[in-house]
Amino acid sequence: MAAIGVAIAAVAGLAAVSLIWPQTAMLLPIARFLGLVWLAVAGYRLSQGHATPPMSVTDRHEGARRCFKARQLSWPPRSGPPGSGFRRT
């Protein structure tokens, strides 16, 4: 899927050559249409893919507790930015 997207992007990039060679101007609408189709297909495939089940209330509480505990370990800072001369005692 990604290779197709890169190929479409390459065709769209070649459309910039139309500034020098006007016959390549037809590539731009082709690349735009193919890009739109690719975007729709990629969005559909992403929505059908790796959906994670919703977290339970207990899991959310545990995650928040771990995050809060990690913040407590690193706050307040023991010193200021380097060169500021600030030192907490």
N, C-alpha and C positions, 0 to 999 in steps of 0.2 A: 504494500500500500504506500509506503514511504517512497519507494523507487518511482512509482507512478507520479506522485506529487513532485518529486525532483525533476522528472522529465517534463511535466507541464510547466514548471518554473523555468526550465531551460528554454522551452519554446517561447514563453513570455519574455524572457531576457533577450532572445534573438529578435524579438519585435522592435527592440530599441535600435537595431541596425536600420530600421526604416527611415531614420533621420538621414542616413547616407544613401541607402538603396531603397527607393519608394516601393518596389515590388514586394518587399517583405512586410508591408503594412497589413496584409491579410492575416498574418499570424496572430495579431493582437486579439481580434474578436474570437478566433478559434481557441486561443489559450484562455481567454476569460470564460468562455462557455465550458470548456473542459475543466477549468479550475472550480467553477461553480458546482458542476456535477461531482467532482472529486470531493469537495467540501461536504456536500450533502451525504455522500456515501460514507465518508470518514466519520461524520457526526452520528450517523445511524449505527455504524459498526461499534463506535465507542459506547453508545448507549446500550448496546446488546452485550457488551463485553464483561469486564471484570467488576461487576457491581458488588459492593460490600454490603453485608446485611447491616441494618441500623444497630447502633450500640444500645445495650440495655442501660438502665439508670445506674445500676451498680458499676458497670464498666466506666461510664462517664465520671462517676464520683471518684473511682480509683485513679483515673487519669488526672483529674483535677487535683487530687490530693498529692500525687507524685510531683506534679508541676509546681504546686505551692511549696512543697518541701524543698525542691531544688532551688527555688527562688530564695527561700530563707537562708540556705547555705551560702549563697553568694551576695547577700545584702545585709548590712550596709557595706560599701566598699572599704577596704582597709587603708587605702591611700587614694589620692587624687590622680589626675593625669600626670604623666611623666613631665618633670620640670616645673610643676606647679608649687612644690614645696609643701603641699597640704599633707598632713599625716594625722590620722585618727588615733587617739590614745585610748 
